[in-house]
Amino acid sequence: MRRIFGRLGTLESRFYLIFTLLFFTTILTMQIISTRFTISSVRNATLENNRLLVDELVEQIDTYVESMESISKAVIEDIDVQAFLMDSDSDSKTILEERFASYIRARDDISAIVLFRQNGGAISGDGTDPAVFSDYRSTEWYMNALLAEGKTVASTAYVQNLVPGNYSWVVSLSTQILSPDDNRTLGVLLVDLKFNRIKELCESLVIGEKGYDFIIDSDGNYVFHPSQQLIYSNLKQEPITDLLPLLSDERPLLKKDGRNYLTARSSRTGWYVVSVSLDSDLVTGWPYVQLMNALIGLVLFLIVGLVTNFITKGITRPLRQLQTVMQSVDTGEFRKAGNLDATDEIQELAREYDLMVGRIGELMEENVREQELKRKSDLKVLQAQINPHFLYNTLDSIIWMGEMDKSDEVVKMTSALSRLFRISISKGRELIPLRDELEHVRSYLTIQEMRYKNKFRYLIDIPENLMDSTILKITLQPLVENAIYHGIRNVNYEGLIEIGGSTENHDLVLTVRDNGEGMDADKLAALLNTNQHGTGIRNVHERIRLYFGPEYGLSYKSNVGKGTLITIRIPDERSILS
Amino acid sequence: MKYLIFFIGSLAVALIIFLALTFSFEPGKTGELHLEEPIVVVVKATVEGQPMNFWTVVTQGINEAAKEFGVDVIITGPDHERQIDRQVNIINRTIEDEPPLIILAASDFYLLAESVSVAAEKGIPVITMDSGVNSTHPISFIATNNVEAGIKAGEEISRLLPEQDTLSIAIVSHIRETATAIEREAGVRQALEDRTIAGTWFCENDEKIAYDNTMEILKNPSIRGIVALNEIVTLGVVIAIEESGASSRVCVVGFDNAPQELAYLEQGILKATVVQRPYNMGYMSIKTAVEYLKGEKVKPIIDTGSVLITAENMFQREYQELLFPVND
């Protein structure tokens, strides 16, 4: 199951598959049940109808036999018959022969009427010589008549062989005639009915194309069967043993192997007429019913399919919309779902999502702002690193020069200090023109030059066209400070500090070179990594990188005994602006 | 669009399932055979004869089975049994129509063999009935076991005649080259191995020739028994015996059950007759054909049986339909 559904990953196809299977099964089941029900009710209705047919058939047989019995009765009650039976009177014999013959003529379904006298002699309707009626006393019809004591008995169908060479299929009605005085047997009357009549009746009222009727007596012996030869050769069998116990039922019906055996009793003869009908004959329009049902099922299925499609789409469309909106997060774009045409749950989902995205957006903005703040505060921290030693040393120098009444020098140094601080404040701006920065470093150098008299010289050589370039303030001063304290202060010759500038690939490159004692590799590394010695230099490097990006900053070159070269690389703002 | 395809696909599957169920789900009609063309039965003779004429009863059996199994059947054949050429023509024409199956009652054991081979080449199955052909093609042979029937006739005449070497028995046969005649004669001769047989007379299935032959045979005073091998011959023989008043001297055992034969039987001129079951033969031929066409296995030989009928048992209930026509 999981594997099948796994392939159908989308909600839509799963919905569709499940709905389809569910409805298809339901419709099919209902179809089968309803078809079965239809078939079985049609079959039962047909069977009820057929029962009427069988009853009708039995009725006809009864009526027919009854009419024959009335003939028997008429014959028996005939005074001449009574007279003939009492004593042999040749007159009445001729009259009776004539009378019997007229009965036979009147009814073409009577094969023979014969009156047998107990003490010998017989009268027949067709003038047959009574002598030929030889061993009639051993026949079944005769013995049954004696057993019935005056009642008319019907035989099964058989070939009558009273007259040699004349073989006809008959049903015999035989009646014992009793003396009204002493109940003595006077004789037996035989009326042979042509069996054809009953056979025709049986064959005229059959059910369906393959239906047929057969007749059995109460012991299960065949009175008539249309395929009797097959029965006797065992090529065909009827379920007589199943039928016999049912015969006492009010309305016997046996269902076996797709056949229905409807049975009705003929009260006149004691026969049971069994009408056999085939299920396949009873419901003939079955394929048509099936086809109609299939079409109806298909139409239902189509409708259900369309409705399912519609419902599924209704559920999944807003989900898809939501999905598309959510996918925008991948690209860093925080789109909102807004108002969706969807169910409450999905609307709620969208609303929550929008809230979440909104909150994330706010948080991100906040984050950016905080980063900016942090960066700025870092810069401030780094800028504020002007060495206080320098300040009080300078002030000491001013005091000392004041005491020595070197008022010109006091003025020079104080004004330089004043410029130094003015520029370092720069109204709080970060970037200042290179001109100002150079003024700043020049003020610094002026102070230091006065403090370390004749200890060093300096040279600033920067093309005039670079003067308007901007630079982070207080970039050069720490480098110069470093050149003085770690390069020049400890040498016994006159130092030289050169500050140069140029442009290189839209970058502004400034150099600070000294000819001091220089640094070895360890000291250089320490200069970059620790705070101890080159705090100022490190700060410059960090500030440049913070402000302009990691590709900018400082680089060093130093040789012990020869001096140090520090190169500053920053973007040429001027060229960017232009 | 993916879902549209899915939608149409599921509809198509549903349609197929519905239709499959519709046409496979037919209660009560399972296993019925539906043929485009009718099965053709080529019989030996079609002229409407006596009510108990052998082929009339075969036809009744065929019709009963055709109705029961729901197949169409055409019954054809020459007017008379001796018209062998006509039967060959008829079967050849039938083969051209390519029926699903042919049931043949061959008038001649050899002359129809070629037609059966042609049918087999064309893929038309052939079932032989009553009399076979000299061919291995037929899928089944439905007939009275004629040798056994002949033995029954022979044993009966043997029972009727006290064992005396001087007495001899004649056989009157209908046609020389018909399988029924050959086999019945063989059966009779087998039962009468220790008796003297005067010879076999052939009469081209003609009652008059049989009558003449009998008159000829009766000239031999040692003849005490005659076995006649079919209905027409039996009648010729019996009429000759009656006319010559030889019934007390010569016992006749015949075949088949024409109404006149039964009258002679009751009178005692005909001592016994071996009766086949033509109704069953017709029924079984169609039943076997249907089974074969449904793809079931069929037996190569089906014996429909025979009964020895005498004056004593002729009115027994179980033989009445066999002997007497129900339609008056």
Interface residues (C-beta under 8 A of the other chain):
Chain A: E12 S13 Y16 T20 F24 L28 I32 I39 T156 Y158 V159 N161 P164 G165 Y167 S168 W169 K194 F195 N196 K199 E209 K210 P226 S227 Q228 Q229 L230 Y232 S233 L235 G258 L278 D279 S280 L282 V283 W286 P287 Q290 L291 N293 A294 G297 L298 F301 L302 G305 N309
Chain B: Y3 F6 F7 S10 L11 A14 L15 I17 F18 L19 L21 T22 F23 F25 E26 P27 G28 K29 E32 G61 E64 K67 E68 G70 P259 L262 A263 E266 Q267 R277 Y279 N280 Y283 M284 T304 G305 F315 R317 E318 Q320 E321 L322 L323 F324 V326 N327 D328
